[in-house]
Amino acid sequence: MNTAPADSLKRNPSIFRNWVSMAGAVLMAASAFAFVLLFFMDAFAHVSNPYVGILTYLVSPAFFLGGLVLFLLGAWWRRRKLAKGNGTNGSLHIDIDLSRLRDRRILSVFIPASAGFFLITAMGTYHTYQFTESVQFCGESCHKVMGPELTTYLHSPHARVACAECHVGHGAEWYLKSKVSGTHQLFAVIRNNYPRPIPPPNKGLRPAQDTCEQCHWPNKYVGNLDRTYNYFLPDETNSLYSIRLSLKVGGGDPTHGPVGGIHWHMNVGNKIEYIATDEARQKIPWVRMTDKNGKVTEFKTASFTNDGPKLAVRRMDCMDCHNRPAHKFITPETSVNLAMADGRIDTGLAFIKTNAVGALCKVYKDNDEAMQQIAATL
């Protein structure tokens, strides 16, 4: 009988045949499994989620590298034992013999534990994926700096719309853009140099046709809306001052009603473009309108120097008017007016409007100090 293979094995036993390396291999396999599962879950999701990319391309590879470290550490440990001449005594060498009770006991624990680890990995991956789509993750766990935005969101008409549906939407292109933007924001949070308050994302914002108009559409005829706004004057008796407005919302589709009103700007037959010279897009010296027949009409101020090619031309969409659809911050004066109109603040208190607004407009160190000082002032 040729005993060369057996002798060769004894002379050169595998340095990876040890329990530490095997545990690392299981961890690497589970991480690869989680990566593939997350990748396909995100690929077939109805809305792209930028946070899943963190799990897919950062967390899963991190666990894979951890398994690789264990795998190599076991090999190093095994090689060290071999270098000391103890490699043939079976201290770390895996020689499975099912006729031995010890080997059967080890396998009876290792195999179910590995299978259970894979099962837990699958369940944990799925539930983690679901959690990253939740509002709690976006507004509390991941973006604690977005506390004020989360508060307004929870009291907005869009409180049941997931954050990613508006901030990311569908498609791979904007998914990648959101990931790049999120990376810059992450570094800003780590360095603690992000702006306070956080400004609206005017730059790089996805066109509303890709997000807002998945639920809303300008063609629908609305007609006129009647609104009454109650104000209280800052005098001793907190005099009531009401304004009633008729809002010409109109519509953009003649099959549903007359074309006109504010939504005329969003008529699919019209193309409204403008140039804003300030960051908040409040100074607009140039507007261009292209109708359904292709006729172009330009409007510009006398001081506009016609630097259109040098300035960004933006096409008007929903967000130019509805720029805080889910994060509307109510001013102190409006808050007090609402509370007084609702009867939560007694309008019979002299100068309550003036004092309440003054207390709310002061600068405080934090929320606790604000609550105490406002209560003490009133």
GUKOLPA-205281 format. One line per 4 residues: their letters; for each residue x, y, z of N, C-alpha, C. Coordinates in steps of 0.05 Angstrom, whole numbers, plus 5000, padded with zeros to 4 digits. Atoms other than C-alpha are relative to their C-alpha. Last residue first. Layout:
<recs>
A	X Y Z X Y Z X Y Z  ...
</recs>
This chain:
<recs>
LTAA	5029 4997 5003 4073 6678 5633 4987 5000 5028  5006 4974 5012 4147 6690 5647 4970 5005 4998  4995 4980 4980 4154 6631 5694 4993 5028 4990  5020 5003 4980 4122 6583 5644 5003 5022 5021
IQQM	5025 4991 5012 4166 6609 5588 4977 4999 5020  5000 4970 5002 4228 6605 5632 4973 5010 4988  5001 4988 4974 4215 6533 5654 4997 5030 4998  5026 5007 4987 4197 6506 5585 4997 5014 5027
AEDN	5022 4986 5014 4255 6543 5552 4973 4995 5014  5000 4972 4991 4305 6519 5604 4977 5015 4987  5008 4999 4972 4284 6447 5591 5000 5029 5011  5029 5003 4997 4286 6456 5516 4991 5002 5029
DKYV	5011 5026 5009 4357 6482 5515 4970 5000 5005  4978 5019 5002 4399 6545 5524 4991 4973 4989  4995 5016 4976 4343 6594 5510 5022 4979 4994  4980 5021 5006 4335 6652 5461 5006 4985 5026
KCLA	4975 4997 4987 4271 6692 5470 5019 4976 4993  4979 4991 5018 4217 6689 5417 5027 5004 5013  4993 5021 5019 4169 6645 5457 5024 5009 4982  4988 5022 4986 4167 6692 5516 5010 4979 4981
GVAN	4973 4991 4990 4155 6753 5472 5014 4977 5014  4982 5000 5023 4098 6716 5436 5028 5009 5008  4996 5028 5008 4065 6700 5502 5019 4999 4976  4982 5014 4981 4075 6770 5530 5006 4971 4991
TKIF	4973 4988 5000 4046 6806 5470 5019 4984 5017  4988 5005 5027 3986 6760 5462 5029 5010 4999  4990 5027 5001 3972 6759 5537 5013 4994 4973  4975 5002 5014 3968 6835 5538 5012 4972 4999
ALGT	4989 4976 5013 3911 6833 5588 5028 4995 4989  4976 4991 4986 3884 6764 5601 5012 5023 4986  5007 4979 4982 3813 6759 5572 5024 5010 5017  4997 4974 5013 3838 6720 5512 4994 5024 5018
DIRG	5022 4982 4994 3848 6660 5556 5005 5027 4988  4990 4976 4987 3897 6613 5522 4977 5020 5004  4980 5011 4982 3873 6543 5504 5015 5022 5015  5008 4998 4972 3810 6573 5475 5020 4989 5020
DAMA	5010 5026 4991 3823 6547 5404 4991 5001 5029  5025 5005 5015 3829 6618 5376 4987 4974 5009  5021 4981 4991 3879 6634 5431 4973 4995 4986  5008 5007 4973 3920 6572 5418 4978 5018 5011
LNVS	5015 5025 5001 3920 6584 5343 4990 4992 5028  5026 4994 5012 3941 6657 5351 4982 4974 5000  5016 4986 4979 3996 6637 5400 4972 5006 4989  5006 5020 4979 4024 6586 5350 4982 5013 5021
TEPT	5021 5017 5010 4019 6637 5293 4992 4979 5021  5025 4984 5002 4058 6688 5333 4977 4982 4990  5012 4995 4973 4111 6637 5353 4974 5015 4999  4987 4978 4986 4121 6616 5280 4987 5004 5028
IFKH	5018 4978 4994 4097 6548 5257 5014 5021 5016  4994 4989 4974 4150 6503 5226 4982 5024 5005  5009 4972 4998 4121 6463 5169 5005 5009 5028  4984 4989 4978 4161 6399 5158 4993 5030 5003
APRN	5000 5019 4978 4116 6354 5115 5015 5011 5024  5024 5017 4999 4095 6399 5058 4998 4982 5024  4999 5013 4974 4146 6454 5073 4976 4981 5003  4972 5007 4993 4164 6481 5004 5003 4988 5028
HCDM	5003 5017 4977 4093 6477 4977 5027 4991 5010  5021 4989 4983 4101 6536 4930 4997 4984 5026  4996 4972 5000 4167 6521 4895 4979 5015 5016  4984 4991 4977 4161 6449 4917 5006 5030 5000
CDMR	5017 4998 4976 4104 6434 4868 5015 5013 5023  5015 5024 4993 4146 6449 4806 4986 5005 5027  5018 4998 4977 4176 6508 4769 4986 4974 5005  5028 5003 5008 4233 6493 4722 4982 4999 5024
RVAL	5016 5021 4987 4298 6521 4747 4972 4999 4988  5028 4998 5008 4349 6560 4706 4984 4977 5012  5015 5025 5002 4416 6565 4741 4971 5006 4994  5016 5006 4977 4454 6628 4726 4983 4975 4996
KPGD	4982 5002 4976 4511 6640 4678 4985 4992 5025  4981 5023 5002 4471 6623 4615 5017 4997 5024  5012 5026 4998 4414 6669 4639 5019 4977 4998  4979 5019 4996 4457 6730 4650 4990 4972 5003
NTFS	5002 5022 5019 4404 6775 4621 5024 4981 5001  4980 4996 5020 4426 6837 4660 5001 4977 4979  4988 5026 5006 4363 6841 4702 5018 5003 4976  4972 5001 4992 4353 6913 4726 5014 4973 4993
ATKF	4983 4981 5016 4290 6925 4686 5029 4998 5007  4999 4973 4988 4258 6862 4714 5019 5018 4984  4976 4994 4985 4245 6803 4669 4998 5028 5011  5005 4977 4983 4187 6767 4636 5025 5005 5016
ETVK	4981 4995 4978 4197 6720 4577 4992 5025 5015  5003 4973 4990 4144 6690 4531 5019 5004 5024  4983 4993 4977 4156 6628 4489 4996 5029 5007  4995 4972 4999 4102 6599 4443 5015 5007 5026
GNKD	4972 4994 5004 4110 6524 4436 5007 5030 5001  4994 4996 5028 4037 6510 4425 5029 5007 4994  5003 5025 5013 4028 6481 4495 5005 5001 4970  5027 5012 5000 4055 6544 4526 5000 4975 4983
TMRV	5004 5013 5026 4127 6562 4543 4974 4986 5000  5023 5017 5003 4135 6612 4599 4998 4989 4972  5006 5007 5028 4201 6644 4619 4977 4980 5000  5018 5022 5003 4213 6682 4684 4995 4995 4970
WPIK	5004 5009 5027 4270 6729 4704 4982 4975 5000  5000 4978 5019 4284 6773 4764 4992 4992 4972  5003 5013 5026 4265 6722 4818 4998 5023 4979  4995 4978 5020 4287 6743 4887 5002 4987 4972
QRAE	5021 4980 4996 4255 6694 4937 5003 5024 4980  5017 4999 5024 4293 6632 4917 4977 5020 5004  5028 5008 4992 4320 6621 4988 4981 5001 4976  5000 5028 4991 4393 6620 4963 4971 4991 5006
DTAI	4993 5004 4972 4386 6684 4924 4996 4971 5008  4973 4990 4994 4389 6702 4850 5008 4998 5029  4999 4988 4973 4330 6660 4828 5029 5008 5006  4974 4997 4988 4320 6646 4754 4998 5014 5027
YEIK	4993 4975 4987 4254 6620 4728 5029 4999 5009  4972 5000 4991 4221 6568 4684 5007 5027 5012  4992 4975 4986 4147 6554 4673 5029 4996 5010  4973 5003 4989 4128 6501 4622 5010 5026 5011
NGVN	4983 4976 4996 4055 6497 4606 5027 4992 5012  4996 4987 5026 4014 6440 4577 5018 5024 5001  4981 5016 5016 4022 6397 4639 5006 5012 4973  5014 5012 5023 3990 6453 4678 5020 4985 4983
MHWH	4992 5028 5002 4033 6464 4740 4984 4986 4978  4971 5001 5003 4031 6540 4736 5010 4971 4996  4994 4995 5028 3956 6536 4724 5030 4997 4995  4991 5024 5012 3953 6505 4793 5004 5002 4970
IGGV	4972 5004 4993 3949 6575 4823 5011 4975 4985  4992 5001 4972 3884 6589 4787 5030 4995 5004  4992 4975 4989 3867 6570 4716 5007 4997 5029  4972 4999 4995 3840 6516 4671 5008 5028 5010
PGHT	4985 4978 5013 3765 6512 4678 5030 4999 5008  5010 4974 4993 3740 6443 4700 5017 5022 4987  5010 5000 4972 3757 6369 4700 4988 5027 5008  5021 5021 4999 3766 6358 4624 4988 4998 5028
PDGG	5026 4991 5008 3802 6425 4620 4978 4979 5002  5011 5018 5021 3861 6398 4661 4972 5009 4992  4983 4999 5024 3906 6445 4701 4990 4982 4978  4992 5026 5010 3864 6464 4761 5015 5003 4974
GVKL	5005 5007 5028 3839 6522 4802 5007 4972 4993  4983 5022 5005 3871 6539 4869 4997 4991 4971  5006 5010 5027 3839 6607 4871 5020 4978 4993  4975 5009 5013 3842 6618 4946 4992 4988 4973
SLRI	5009 5019 5020 3783 6658 4973 5025 4993 4983  4988 5001 5026 3808 6691 5037 4986 4979 4982  5012 5022 5015 3774 6712 5101 5011 5002 4971  4997 4996 5029 3816 6753 5149 4988 4976 4986
SYLS	5004 5023 5018 3798 6759 5222 5003 5008 4971  4999 4989 5027 3824 6809 5274 5000 4976 4981  5001 5020 5022 3807 6795 5346 5000 5013 4973  5023 4997 5019 3830 6847 5396 5002 4979 4978
NTED	4995 5022 5019 3879 6822 5449 4978 4999 4979  5024 5017 5001 3847 6870 5501 5003 4977 4980  5008 5009 4974 3913 6903 5520 4977 4981 5000  5009 4978 4983 3940 6906 5450 4990 4989 5026
PLFY	4984 4998 4976 3982 6857 5409 4993 5025 5017  4981 4978 5001 3927 6841 5359 5015 5003 5026  5005 4984 4977 3896 6772 5355 5021 5022 5002  4977 4988 4988 3891 6737 5288 4992 5016 5025
NYTR	5005 4983 4977 3839 6690 5260 5027 5010 5012  4977 5000 4982 3848 6662 5190 4994 5021 5022  5002 4978 4981 3786 6643 5149 5023 4998 5020  4985 5003 4975 3795 6600 5087 4996 5026 5017
DLNG	5007 4978 4982 3750 6589 5026 5014 4995 5027  5001 5008 4972 3779 6545 4971 4995 5024 5018  4993 4980 4979 3766 6558 4898 4997 4988 5028  5017 4977 4998 3767 6503 4844 5010 5019 5021
VYKN	5006 4994 4972 3801 6437 4857 4980 5023 5002  5013 4974 4996 3807 6407 4787 4992 5003 5029  5025 5001 4985 3857 6350 4784 4988 5027 5005  5022 5000 5019 3910 6362 4731 4973 5000 5014
PWHC	5010 4973 5005 3961 6382 4784 4976 5001 4981  4996 4992 5028 3972 6311 4809 4986 5026 4995  5015 4976 5008 3982 6285 4879 5005 5005 4971  5025 5000 4985 4003 6215 4903 4982 5023 4991
QECT	5008 5028 4998 4061 6196 4856 4973 4998 5016  5022 5007 5019 4060 6270 4839 4995 4970 4998  5026 4989 4992 4099 6288 4902 4978 4989 4982  5006 5007 4973 4159 6242 4885 4971 5009 5007
DQAP	4991 5027 4994 4182 6239 4813 4991 4991 5028  5014 5019 5017 4142 6299 4789 5007 4971 5007  5025 5009 4987 4168 6337 4849 4984 4980 4983  5024 4987 5011 4237 6340 4818 4975 4988 5012
RLGK	5011 5015 5022 4291 6313 4866 4975 5014 4989  5026 5012 4993 4324 6365 4909 4988 4986 4975  4999 5029 5005 4398 6376 4892 4974 4986 5007  4982 5010 5020 4398 6445 4923 4999 4970 4998
NPPP	5007 4988 5026 4336 6470 4959 5018 4989 4977  4981 5009 5021 4345 6421 5016 4993 5011 4972  5014 5018 5019 4310 6463 5069 5019 4992 4978  5015 4986 5021 4359 6492 5120 4985 4980 4982
IPRP	4993 5013 5025 4378 6456 5185 4983 5012 4977  5016 5023 5008 4371 6505 5241 5008 4989 4973  5023 5000 4982 4427 6501 5259 4986 5027 4997  5014 4975 4994 4478 6485 5205 4977 4996 5019
YNNR	5023 4996 5018 4521 6422 5210 4985 5025 5008  4999 4974 5013 4590 6429 5243 4977 5003 4980  5017 4981 4986 4587 6374 5295 5001 5028 4988  4984 4976 4994 4647 6338 5263 4984 5021 5015
IVAF	4977 5010 4984 4609 6271 5266 5017 5024 5009  5010 5006 4973 4545 6306 5243 5023 4991 5018  5008 4974 4988 4580 6338 5183 4990 4995 5029  4975 4987 4991 4614 6272 5167 4994 5026 5013
LQHT	4989 5016 4978 4546 6238 5164 5025 5012 5011  5015 4993 4976 4516 6294 5122 5011 4985 5024  4991 4973 4992 4571 6285 5070 4986 5008 5026  4972 5002 4991 4557 6210 5068 5010 5027 5010
GSVK	5000 5009 4972 4482 6222 5064 5027 4997 5012  5007 4978 4983 4492 6263 5001 5000 4992 5029  4977 4982 5000 4530 6206 4969 4994 5024 5018  4979 5013 4984 4476 6156 4990 5024 5019 5001
SKLY	5007 4998 4972 4420 6202 4966 5022 4988 5018  4996 4972 4992 4454 6209 4898 4994 5004 5030  4971 4995 4997 4460 6133 4893 5005 5029 5009  4991 5017 4977 4385 6123 4906 5030 5005 5005
WEAG	5004 4983 4976 4371 6181 4860 5006 4985 5025  4984 4975 5002 4402 6143 4802 4997 5017 5025  4973 5004 4990 4376 6074 4823 5016 5026 5000  4978 4999 5019 4303 6090 4816 5027 4999 5012
HGVH	4993 5024 5015 4244 6107 4860 5025 5004 4983  5017 5008 5022 4236 6159 4915 5010 4975 4986  4985 5016 5019 4292 6187 4957 4983 4993 4976  4972 4991 5001 4269 6243 5003 5017 4984 4981
CEAC	4997 4973 5009 4195 6234 4990 5029 5008 4996  5017 4997 5024 4186 6158 4993 5001 5029 4989  4986 5006 5025 4247 6153 5039 4983 5004 4975  4981 4979 5007 4212 6189 5096 5012 4995 4973
AVRA	4973 5005 4992 4153 6141 5097 5019 5021 4990  4984 5005 5024 4084 6172 5088 5029 4996 5009  5001 5029 5006 4037 6165 5147 5016 4993 4974  4990 5016 4978 4053 6233 5177 5000 4970 4995
HPSH	4984 5022 5011 4044 6267 5110 5011 4982 5021  5017 5017 5016 3987 6313 5133 5014 4976 4988  5005 4991 5028 4035 6340 5185 4981 4982 4986  5024 4984 4999 4038 6332 5261 4992 5010 4972
LYTT	5020 5016 4986 4089 6274 5261 4973 5015 5002  5009 5021 5018 4129 6313 5208 4977 4984 5013  5019 4988 5019 4133 6374 5253 4989 4979 4981  5023 4990 4985 4164 6334 5309 4979 5012 4981
LEPG	5017 5023 4993 4210 6296 5262 4975 5009 5014  5014 5009 5024 4236 6361 5232 4982 4977 5006  5022 4981 5006 4251 6388 5302 4985 4992 4975  5021 5000 4981 4289 6324 5320 4978 5020 4994
MVKH	5025 4993 5014 4329 6320 5255 4976 5001 5020  4998 4971 5006 4396 6321 5292 4974 5010 4987  5009 4986 4976 4376 6254 5320 5001 5030 4996  4998 4972 5004 4382 6227 5249 4989 5015 5025
CSEG	4978 4992 5018 4398 6154 5255 5004 5030 5000  4976 5016 4997 4358 6129 5315 5023 5011 4984  4991 5003 4972 4306 6184 5321 5027 4985 5002  5002 4976 4984 4281 6213 5255 5011 4998 5028
CFQV	4991 4975 5013 4304 6163 5204 5000 5024 5019  4972 5002 5007 4300 6101 5248 5010 5026 4988  4984 4998 4976 4235 6121 5281 5029 4998 4994  4996 4972 4993 4204 6136 5213 5017 5002 5025
SETF	5019 4988 4982 4213 6064 5192 5007 5029 5006  5021 4986 5015 4248 6041 5129 4981 5014 5019  4988 4978 5014 4312 6023 5167 4980 5016 4984  4996 4978 4982 4270 5981 5214 5012 5024 4986
QYTH	5026 4987 4994 4245 5937 5158 5003 5024 5018  5008 4987 5025 4316 5922 5135 4974 5015 5004  4983 4976 5001 4336 5907 5207 4993 5016 4975  5012 4981 4982 4277 5859 5211 5016 5026 5001
YTGM	5026 4991 5010 4300 5823 5148 4988 5021 5019  4997 4984 5024 4373 5820 5168 4973 5011 4990  4990 4974 4992 4357 5796 5238 5003 5019 4976  5021 4985 4986 4313 5741 5212 5009 5028 5008
ATIL	5022 4994 5019 4365 5718 5161 4978 5017 5013  4989 4980 5018 4423 5723 5211 4978 5009 4980  5001 4974 4986 4382 5687 5264 5010 5022 4982  5028 4993 4997 4371 5630 5214 4997 5027 5014
FFGA	5010 4992 5026 4444 5628 5195 4971 5009 5001  4987 4974 5006 4465 5627 5268 4991 5011 4973  5015 4979 4985 4414 5572 5281 5012 5027 4995  5026 4997 5014 4445 5530 5225 4983 5021 5014
SAPI	4994 4986 5026 4515 5542 5254 4973 5005 4985  4993 4972 4993 4491 5525 5325 5005 5016 4974  5024 4984 4993 4455 5463 5299 5006 5029 5006  5018 4998 5023 4520 5440 5265 4974 5014 5006
FVSL	4990 4981 5020 4568 5458 5322 4980 5002 4976  5003 4973 4991 4529 5425 5379 5007 5020 4977  5028 4996 4993 4516 5356 5350 4995 5028 5011  5016 4996 5024 4584 5361 5317 4971 5005 5006
IRRD	4991 4974 5011 4620 5369 5384 4983 5007 4975  5011 4978 4983 4579 5313 5416 5008 5027 4988  5029 4999 5004 4593 5265 5358 4988 5023 5016  5005 4987 5026 4667 5282 5361 4971 5003 4994
RLRS	4993 4972 4998 4670 5266 5436 4995 5015 4974  5022 4986 4987 4632 5201 5428 5006 5030 5001  4992 4989 4974 4683 5174 5379 4977 5017 5011  5000 5022 4981 4656 5130 5323 5007 5009 5028
LDID	5026 5003 4989 4639 5193 5284 4997 4976 5020  5005 5029 5000 4713 5207 5274 4973 4995 5014  5028 5009 4993 4728 5278 5256 4997 4970 4997  5000 5027 5011 4803 5296 5256 4973 4988 5009
IHLS	5027 5011 5002 4808 5370 5266 5001 4973 4986  5005 5013 5025 4879 5389 5288 4972 4987 5000  5017 4983 5015 4880 5437 5346 4992 4988 4973  5011 4979 4982 4908 5393 5401 4982 5019 4985
GNTG	5029 4997 5001 4913 5334 5354 4989 5021 5017  5012 5013 4977 4983 5312 5374 4970 5004 5002  5009 5027 5006 5012 5323 5305 4986 4987 5024  5021 5002 5020 5018 5398 5306 4990 4973 4995
NGKA	5023 5012 4988 5055 5402 5372 4977 4996 4980  4999 5029 5000 5124 5412 5343 4976 4986 5012  4989 5010 4975 5130 5484 5364 5001 4970 5001  4972 4992 4999 5121 5507 5292 5014 4990 5025
LKRR	4985 5018 5017 5057 5466 5288 5030 5007 5001  4999 5026 4987 5028 5503 5347 5017 4980 4984  4982 4997 4978 5046 5569 5315 5003 4974 5016  4973 5000 5010 5014 5547 5251 5021 5003 5022
RWWA	4994 5028 5008 4950 5530 5287 5029 4998 4990  4998 5016 4975 4948 5598 5322 5008 4971 4994  4975 4992 4987 4961 5633 5256 5005 4984 5025  4979 5011 5016 4906 5593 5222 5028 5007 5012
GLLF	4999 5028 4995 4858 5609 5278 5023 4986 4985  4989 5003 4973 4875 5682 5272 5003 4971 5008  4971 4998 5001 4865 5678 5197 5013 4997 5027  4991 5021 5018 4793 5653 5203 5031 4999 4999
LVLG	5001 5025 4984 4779 5699 5262 5012 4976 4984  4980 4998 4979 4803 5758 5221 5001 4975 5017  4974 5005 5013 4762 5734 5162 5023 5002 5020  4997 5029 5004 4701 5730 5206 5026 4993 4988
GLFF	4997 5011 4973 4711 5802 5228 5003 4970 4999  4971 4996 4993 4722 5821 5155 5005 4990 5028  4985 5018 5017 4654 5790 5138 5030 5003 5007  5001 5026 4987 4623 5826 5198 5016 4979 4984
APSV	4986 4998 4975 4648 5892 5169 5000 4973 5015  4971 5004 5004 4627 5872 5099 5016 5002 5026  4995 5028 5009 4555 5863 5125 5030 4995 4994  5002 5017 4977 4556 5930 5163 5006 4971 4992
LYTL	4983 4994 4978 4584 5973 5107 4999 4980 5023  4973 4995 5009 4557 5955 5038 5020 5009 5023  4990 5017 5021 4492 5922 5054 5030 5003 4995  4999 5028 4991 4476 5952 5121 5013 4982 4980
IGVY	4981 5001 4978 4495 6023 5100 5003 4971 5010  4973 5000 5010 4461 6012 5033 5021 4999 5022  4993 5029 5005 4398 5994 5070 5028 4998 4988  4988 5011 4976 4400 6066 5096 5006 4970 4997
PNSV	4971 4996 4998 4390 6093 5026 5013 4988 5024  4994 4991 4973 4322 6060 5018 5030 5004 5003  4972 5003 4992 4296 6052 4948 5005 5013 5027  4987 4974 4997 4220 6047 4945 5029 4995 5009
HAFA	5016 4980 5015 4180 5988 4919 5012 5028 5002  5017 4984 4983 4234 5939 4942 4985 5021 4983  5028 5005 5006 4260 5888 4891 4981 5016 5018  5004 4999 5029 4332 5911 4890 4971 4998 4992
DMFF	5000 4972 5008 4332 5926 4965 4995 5003 4970  5022 4987 4987 4311 5856 4983 4998 5029 4991  5024 5007 5015 4360 5828 4932 4975 5013 5012  4998 4990 5028 4419 5865 4961 4975 4994 4984
LLVF	5005 4971 5000 4398 5853 5033 5000 5011 4972  5028 4997 4993 4394 5777 5021 4993 5030 5000  5016 5008 5023 4461 5776 4984 4970 5005 5006  4995 4981 5022 4496 5815 5039 4982 4994 4976
AFAS	5014 4975 4994 4463 5774 5094 5003 5020 4978  5029 5006 5003 4487 5709 5061 4984 5025 5006  5005 5001 5029 4557 5738 5054 4971 4995 4994  4998 4973 5009 4556 5756 5128 4995 5002 4970
AAML	5024 4987 4992 4532 5686 5146 4999 5029 4991  5022 5010 5017 4587 5655 5104 4974 5013 5008  4997 4989 5027 4640 5699 5136 4977 4991 4982  5007 4972 4999 4614 5683 5206 5002 5013 4973
VAGA	5029 4998 4997 4615 5608 5190 4991 5029 5001  5012 5007 5026 4686 5614 5163 4969 5001 5002  4997 4977 5018 4707 5651 5226 4988 4995 4973  5019 4980 4990 4678 5595 5269 5002 5025 4983
MSVW	5027 5008 5008 4716 5545 5226 4979 5019 5009  5003 4994 5029 4780 5584 5234 4973 4992 4990  5001 4971 5002 4772 5582 5310 4996 5008 4971  5026 4990 4993 4754 5508 5310 4998 5030 4997
NRFI	5002 4996 4972 4816 5485 5273 4973 5014 5005  5017 5021 4988 4832 5457 5205 5001 5003 5030  5028 4989 4998 4858 5522 5173 4981 4980 5013  5001 4981 4978 4932 5504 5186 4972 5012 5004
SPNR	5011 4974 5007 4925 5443 5142 4998 5018 5025  5028 4997 4993 4972 5387 5163 4990 5028 4994  5011 4974 5007 5037 5383 5125 4970 5002 5006  4978 4981 5001 5081 5326 5152 4989 5028 4995
KLSD	4988 4997 4974 5023 5285 5176 5022 5021 5000  5018 4985 4982 4985 5298 5113 5012 5004 5027  5000 4971 5008 5045 5279 5071 4982 5016 5017  4976 4988 4989 5053 5214 5110 5001 5030 4993
APAT	5003 4998 4971 4981 5197 5095 5024 5013 5013  5019 4979 4993 4989 5213 5022 4997 5004 5030  4990 4973 5004 5054 5173 5017 4980 5022 5007  5007 4984 4976 5026 5109 5048 5010 5029 4997
NM	4985 4975 5001 5024 5070 4983 4991 5018 5023  5017 4976 5000 5000 5000 5000 5018 5025 5000
</recs>
